[in-house]
Amino acid sequence: MKILLVHPPQRLEPSRRALENIMPPLSLLYLASTLRRSGYEVKILDLYAEPLSLREAGEEIARFRPDLAGFATYPGSMDEVYALVKDLRAASPGVFIVLGGLYASYLPEIALSQCPADAVVMGEGEATLRELAALVVSGGELAAVSGLCYRKHGATFRTAPRAVRLKLDSLPWPAYELINFDAYRLPPTRAVTGGRVSSILSARGCNFNCSFCSHHFGYFCHVRSRDPEDVVKEMKHVADKYGVKEFRFEDCAFTAEPERAKKICALLKERLPGIAWNCDVRADTASDGLFSAMREAGCRRAFLGVETGSQQLLGEVGANKAIRLDQVRATVRLAKKYGLRINCSFVLGLPGETRGTALESLAFALELDPDYAMFSILMPVVGSRIFEQAVKEGKIDPVTYRGGHYLSTYADPAEVVSMCGLQPAELVELMRSFNTKFYSRPGYVLRRLAAARSLAELKSLAAGAAHIFR
């Protein structure tokens, strides 16, 4: 049996694409390795990393002639997915087509109503897709597979929810052999070496429930962690076999479990000296011991979701994030102390946001003075509580909504769904002015230029500046 897994395209203008994080699709790579372990022939078509026209993508799919085709779904690329599915169905009526990923998992009936796919894998997909593939071969009943939403006789049906896999170490490593590593790169704010890069995952899920985020969806606010030994063995394998020089940890927060993070760092220091990596950190887990260990193990970049400079909005009124501003200050100080470049992210437009609280965020960013600050506008993302609120208030039609991400630095007022008292045009004006004020400070510009270590880094800085000041 031949199985095709498609990472959908997202149409981006060249200047925006240059700033995007384009990394190996670990979710599909885990599915592929699980299916290959069961004896299936698998191909990955990554149209996000290596874009093709709709016609070219159709020709590539036709050449492979899959028996089962799976499409990842994200809100910002659903129209492209629907077009690909419709073309595949017309060209190959007998192919079993399944959707997966965040959008289809959260809105399976809506997804199936808009394109001729046969089923949706809801939530974590390794076991469900493996069982589904076996059933497609045998011709059994879809109702026997947990974790599915499927179409039958013009109606849709859901099977019993699938229990979340507790032990990630039972999964085979991602099928890295199916991708072209030269197609991937980190954005300017994260890249260090300029060499080959890869994603790595040491834990799934998030044990927090921020109002604007969907990372908790499907995991029930529970984190499942891998054995540090297995994580580092995988990284060494990828570095040795594929020449990868730099990794990005895709964990929602690598530092959520500080002692486990330290174990990974100790193993990296011993077994992969000289490797570079970056990760997301939480302000409530930062410490001298942890950041020292990270630096010694090769961490060079850290991303911190600050969200707002208003302590009130950090709480239940806005973000529902159990973080204090003094913890953020301490984390940024530690990053600077240990030579980690830190990127602080701020959200404009949380529920309760006013012009005054927005100005608090700007003041806080200037006080922190991180290496990079990103002011973005809240976009209600499928799977988040703010999305549910927006639907209830009639601000979003879930059938037509295509909000691509929960943050957008590229927003046009017509695309903004305001969840506060500020109008979309006001939010866009604040976002643009805050980014400009942060990055146009003469002292900041001189520090960034002085810290550049290569022509490639200077080009990345120029690309970022062009986006901010255009």
C-alpha positions in Angstrom: 0.0 0.0 0.0 1.3 3.5 -0.9 0.6 6.4 1.4 1.1 10.1 0.6 1.4 12.7 3.4 1.0 16.3 2.3 2.2 19.4 4.2 0.1 22.1 2.5 1.4 25.3 0.9 0.8 28.8 2.2 0.9 31.5 -0.3 3.3 34.2 1.0 4.8 37.2 -0.6 8.6 36.9 -0.9 9.5 39.5 1.7 7.3 37.7 4.3 8.5 34.3 3.4 12.1 35.4 4.0 11.2 35.9 7.7 9.2 32.7 8.2 10.2 29.7 10.2 10.4 26.9 7.6 11.3 23.7 9.5 10.8 19.9 8.9 7.1 18.9 9.6 7.7 16.7 12.6 4.0 15.7 12.9 4.1 14.2 9.4 7.5 12.6 9.9 6.3 10.8 13.0 3.3 9.5 11.1 5.5 8.4 8.2 7.9 6.5 10.5 5.0 4.8 12.2 3.5 3.7 8.9 6.8 2.6 7.5 7.3 0.4 10.6 4.1 -1.3 9.6 5.4 -2.0 6.1 3.7 0.7 4.1 5.4 2.7 1.3 5.3 6.4 2.3 6.1 9.7 0.5 6.0 13.2 2.0 5.2 16.1 -0.2 6.2 19.3 1.7 4.6 22.1 -0.3 5.3 24.6 2.4 9.0 24.2 2.2 9.1 23.5 -1.5 6.2 25.3 -3.1 4.6 24.1 -6.3 1.7 25.4 -8.3 -1.6 23.5 -8.0 -1.0 21.9 -11.3 2.5 20.8 -10.5 1.4 19.5 -7.1 -1.3 17.5 -8.8 1.2 16.0 -11.2 3.6 15.1 -8.4 0.7 13.3 -6.5 -0.4 11.5 -9.7 3.1 10.2 -10.3 3.2 8.6 -6.9 -0.3 7.1 -7.3 -1.2 6.7 -3.6 -3.8 4.4 -2.2 -4.3 6.7 0.8 -3.5 10.4 0.9 -3.4 12.4 4.1 -3.4 16.2 4.3 -2.3 18.3 7.2 -4.6 21.2 7.9 -4.0 24.7 9.2 -6.5 27.6 9.1 -4.3 29.7 6.8 -3.9 27.0 4.2 -7.4 25.4 4.1 -8.4 26.8 0.7 -5.2 25.3 -0.8 -5.9 21.9 0.9 -9.5 21.9 -0.4 -8.3 22.6 -3.9 -5.7 19.8 -3.8 -8.3 17.3 -2.4 -10.9 18.2 -5.0 -8.3 17.8 -7.8 -7.1 14.5 -6.4 -10.6 13.2 -6.0 -11.4 14.1 -9.7 -8.3 12.5 -11.0 -8.3 9.4 -8.7 -11.8 8.6 -7.4 -10.6 5.4 -5.6 -8.0 7.1 -3.4 -8.9 7.2 0.3 -8.4 10.8 1.4 -8.0 11.8 5.1 -7.5 15.2 6.8 -5.6 15.7 10.0 -4.0 18.5 12.0 -5.4 21.3 14.1 -8.1 22.7 11.9 -9.7 19.4 10.8 -9.3 18.0 14.3 -11.2 20.9 15.9 -13.8 21.4 13.1 -14.0 18.0 11.5 -17.6 18.3 10.2 -16.9 21.7 8.7 -13.8 20.4 7.0 -15.6 17.4 5.5 -18.4 19.6 4.4 -16.1 21.7 2.2 -14.1 19.1 0.4 -14.6 15.4 -0.8 -12.3 13.8 1.8 -13.4 10.5 3.3 -12.4 11.1 6.9 -10.6 13.2 9.5 -8.1 11.9 12.0 -8.9 13.8 15.2 -6.0 14.7 17.5 -2.8 12.7 17.8 -2.6 10.6 14.7 0.1 7.8 14.8 -2.1 5.0 16.1 -5.3 6.2 14.3 -3.7 6.5 10.9 -2.0 3.1 11.2 -5.3 1.4 12.1 -7.1 3.3 9.3 -4.5 2.2 6.7 -5.0 -1.4 7.7 -8.7 -1.0 7.5 -8.5 0.6 4.0 -6.6 -2.5 2.9 -9.0 -5.0 4.4 -12.2 -3.1 3.6 -13.5 -3.0 7.1 -15.9 -0.5 8.8 -14.6 2.9 9.7 -16.6 2.8 12.9 -14.1 0.4 14.2 -11.3 3.0 14.4 -11.2 5.3 17.4 -10.4 9.0 16.8 -12.1 9.4 13.4 -14.8 11.6 12.0 -16.0 10.1 8.7 -18.5 10.5 5.9 -21.1 7.9 5.1 -24.3 8.1 3.1 -24.1 11.9 3.0 -23.8 12.3 6.8 -20.8 12.5 9.1 -20.1 10.4 12.2 -17.6 10.5 15.0 -16.1 7.4 16.5 -15.0 7.1 20.2 -12.2 9.5 21.1 -8.8 8.0 21.1 -6.9 8.0 24.4 -3.7 10.1 24.4 -0.5 8.0 24.0 1.3 8.2 27.3 4.8 7.0 26.3 6.4 8.9 23.5 9.5 6.8 23.6 7.5 3.9 22.0 7.3 5.9 18.8 10.0 5.5 16.1 12.1 8.5 15.4 10.7 10.8 12.6 11.3 9.6 9.1 14.0 12.2 8.3 15.1 10.2 5.3 11.9 11.4 3.4 12.7 15.1 3.4 15.2 17.4 1.7 17.1 19.2 4.5 18.3 21.9 2.1 14.7 23.2 1.9 14.5 24.2 5.6 15.8 27.2 7.5 15.4 29.2 10.6 14.2 32.9 10.6 16.7 35.6 11.2 15.9 36.0 14.9 16.8 32.3 15.5 19.5 31.3 13.0 23.1 31.0 14.2 25.3 28.9 12.0 23.9 29.3 8.5 24.2 25.5 8.1 21.6 22.8 7.8 18.9 22.9 10.4 16.3 20.5 11.9 13.4 20.3 14.3 13.5 18.2 17.4 10.8 17.4 19.9 11.5 16.4 23.4 7.9 16.7 24.8 4.3 17.0 23.5 1.6 19.2 24.9 1.4 22.2 27.2 0.3 22.1 30.8 -1.1 25.7 30.6 -4.2 27.0 29.0 -3.5 30.5 27.7 -6.7 32.0 26.3 -5.2 32.9 22.9 -3.3 29.7 22.2 -4.3 26.2 21.0 -1.2 24.2 22.1 -3.3 22.6 24.8 -5.9 21.3 22.4 -5.9 17.5 22.2 -3.5 17.1 25.1 -5.8 18.1 27.9 -3.2 20.5 29.4 -0.9 17.6 30.0 2.8 17.3 29.0 4.4 14.0 28.0 8.1 14.0 27.9 10.7 11.8 26.2 13.7 10.2 27.8 16.6 12.6 27.6 18.9 9.8 26.4 16.6 9.1 23.4 16.3 12.8 22.5 20.1 13.3 22.3 20.6 10.0 20.5 18.2 11.2 17.8 19.9 14.6 17.6 23.3 13.0 17.2 21.9 10.6 14.5 20.5 13.6 12.5 23.7 15.6 12.9 26.0 12.8 11.9 23.8 11.4 9.0 22.4 14.6 7.5 25.1 17.2 8.4 22.7 19.3 10.6 24.5 22.0 12.5 21.6 23.6 14.3 18.3 22.4 16.0 15.1 24.1 17.0 13.3 22.4 19.9 9.6 22.4 19.0 8.4 21.9 22.6 5.9 24.4 23.7 8.4 25.3 26.4 11.6 23.5 26.6 12.2 24.7 30.2 8.8 23.7 31.5 10.5 20.8 33.4 13.9 22.4 34.4 15.5 19.2 35.8 14.8 17.2 32.7 16.0 20.1 30.5 19.3 20.1 32.5 19.7 16.4 31.8 19.3 17.0 28.1 21.8 19.8 28.3 24.4 17.6 30.1 24.1 14.9 27.4 24.3 17.5 24.6 27.5 19.0 26.1 29.0 15.5 26.3 27.9 14.0 23.0 27.3 16.9 20.6 29.9 19.6 21.5 29.7 22.5 19.1 26.1 22.0 18.1 23.8 25.1 18.2 20.2 25.1 19.2 17.3 27.3 20.2 14.1 26.9 22.2 11.1 28.5 23.8 11.4 29.3 27.6 9.0 30.1 30.4 9.7 32.9 32.7 8.6 31.0 35.8 11.2 28.3 35.3 14.3 30.3 34.6 17.3 30.1 36.9 21.1 30.6 36.9 21.6 26.8 36.9 19.3 26.2 34.0 20.5 29.0 31.7 24.1 28.2 32.5 23.5 24.6 31.5 21.7 25.6 28.3 24.6 27.9 27.2 27.2 25.3 27.9 25.2 22.8 25.9 25.0 25.0 22.8 21.8 27.0 23.2 22.3 30.4 21.5 18.7 31.7 21.0 15.7 31.8 23.3 12.1 32.8 22.6 10.0 34.2 25.5 6.3 34.8 25.2 5.9 38.0 27.3 2.4 38.7 25.8 1.8 42.1 27.6 3.4 44.6 29.9 0.2 44.8 31.8 0.1 42.5 34.8 -3.7 42.7 34.8 -3.9 41.5 31.2 -1.5 38.6 31.9 -4.1 37.2 34.3 -7.6 35.9 33.7 -8.9 39.1 32.1 -6.7 38.7 29.0 -4.0 36.0 28.5 -4.8 33.7 31.5 -1.1 33.2 31.8 0.3 32.5 35.2 3.4 34.7 34.8 4.5 37.8 36.7 6.3 40.7 35.1 9.2 40.4 37.7 9.7 36.8 36.4 10.0 38.1 32.9 12.5 40.7 34.0 14.6 38.1 35.7 14.5 35.8 32.7 15.7 38.5 30.3 18.5 39.4 32.7 19.6 35.7 32.8 19.6 35.4 29.1 21.8 38.4 28.7 24.1 37.2 31.5 24.7 33.9 29.8 25.0 35.3 26.3 21.7 34.0 24.9 20.0 36.2 22.4 16.5 36.6 23.5 13.3 37.3 21.4 10.4 38.7 23.4 6.9 38.4 21.9 4.0 40.8 22.7 0.4 40.4 21.8 -1.8 43.4 21.1 -5.5 43.1 21.3 -6.1 40.7 24.2 -9.5 41.0 25.8 -9.4 44.0 28.0 -6.7 45.8 26.0 -6.8 49.6 25.9 -4.5 52.1 24.4 -3.1 52.5 27.9 -2.3 48.8 28.4 -0.8 48.7 24.9 1.5 51.6 25.8 2.5 49.6 29.0 3.7 46.8 26.7 5.8 49.2 24.6 7.3 50.7 27.8 8.0 47.2 29.2 9.7 46.1 25.9 12.0 49.2 26.0 12.8 48.5 29.7 13.7 44.8 29.0 15.6 45.8 25.9 15.8 42.2 24.5 17.8 41.4 21.3 14.5 41.2 19.4 10.9 42.2 20.3 7.9 41.2 18.2 4.7 43.2 18.5 1.9 41.3 16.9 -1.9 41.5 16.7 -4.0 38.8 18.3 -5.7 36.6 15.7 -8.3 34.1 17.2 -6.8 30.7 16.4 -8.9 27.6 16.0 -8.8 25.5 19.2 -8.3 28.5 21.5 -10.8 29.8 24.0 -10.7 33.2 22.4 -11.7 31.6 19.1 -14.7 30.0 20.9 -15.6 33.4 22.3 -15.3 35.1 18.9 -17.7 32.5 17.4 -20.2 33.0 20.2 -20.1 36.7 19.7 -20.7 36.4 16.0 -17.3 37.9 15.1 -16.1 34.8 13.3 -17.9 32.4 11.0 -16.0 29.1 11.6 -16.8 27.9 8.0 -15.1 30.8 6.3 -12.5 32.0 8.9 -8.9 31.6 7.7 -7.0 33.3 10.5 -3.6 31.8 9.9 -1.9 32.2 13.3 -2.6 33.5 16.8 -0.2 36.4 16.1 0.2 38.4 13.0 2.8 41.0 12.3 1.5 41.2 8.7 -2.1 42.2 9.5 -4.2 44.4 7.4 -7.1 46.1 9.3 -9.5 44.2 7.1 -8.1 40.9 8.5 -8.2 41.8 12.2 -10.9 40.4 14.4 -10.8 42.8 17.4 -11.5 41.1 20.8 -11.1 44.3 22.8 -12.4 47.9 22.7 -9.8 49.0 20.1 -10.7 49.1 16.5 -8.7 47.0 14.0 -7.1 50.1 12.4 -6.0 51.2 15.8 -4.4 47.9 16.6 -2.5 47.9 13.3 -1.3 51.4 13.9 -0.1 50.5 17.4 1.7 47.4 16.1 3.5 49.2 13.4 4.5 52.2 15.5 5.7 50.0 18.4 7.9 47.8 16.1 9.3 50.9 14.5 10.0 52.6 17.9 11.8 49.5 19.2 14.0 48.9 16.2 14.8 52.5 15.2 16.7 53.3 18.4 20.3 54.3 17.4 21.9 52.4 20.3 20.0 49.3 19.4 20.9 49.5 15.7 24.6 50.0 16.5 24.5 46.9 18.9 22.9 44.7 16.3 25.4 45.7 13.6 28.4 45.3 16.0 27.1 41.8 17.0 26.8 40.6 13.4 29.3 37.8 12.7 28.8 37.1 9.0 27.5 38.5 5.7 24.5 36.2 6.0 23.6 37.6 9.3 23.8 41.2 7.9 21.5 40.1 5.1 19.1 38.7 7.6 19.1 41.9 9.6 18.5 43.9 6.4 15.5 41.7 5.5 14.0 42.2 9.0 14.5 45.9 8.8 12.9 46.1 5.4 9.8 44.3 6.8 9.6 46.5 9.9 10.1 49.9 8.2 8.3 49.3 4.9 
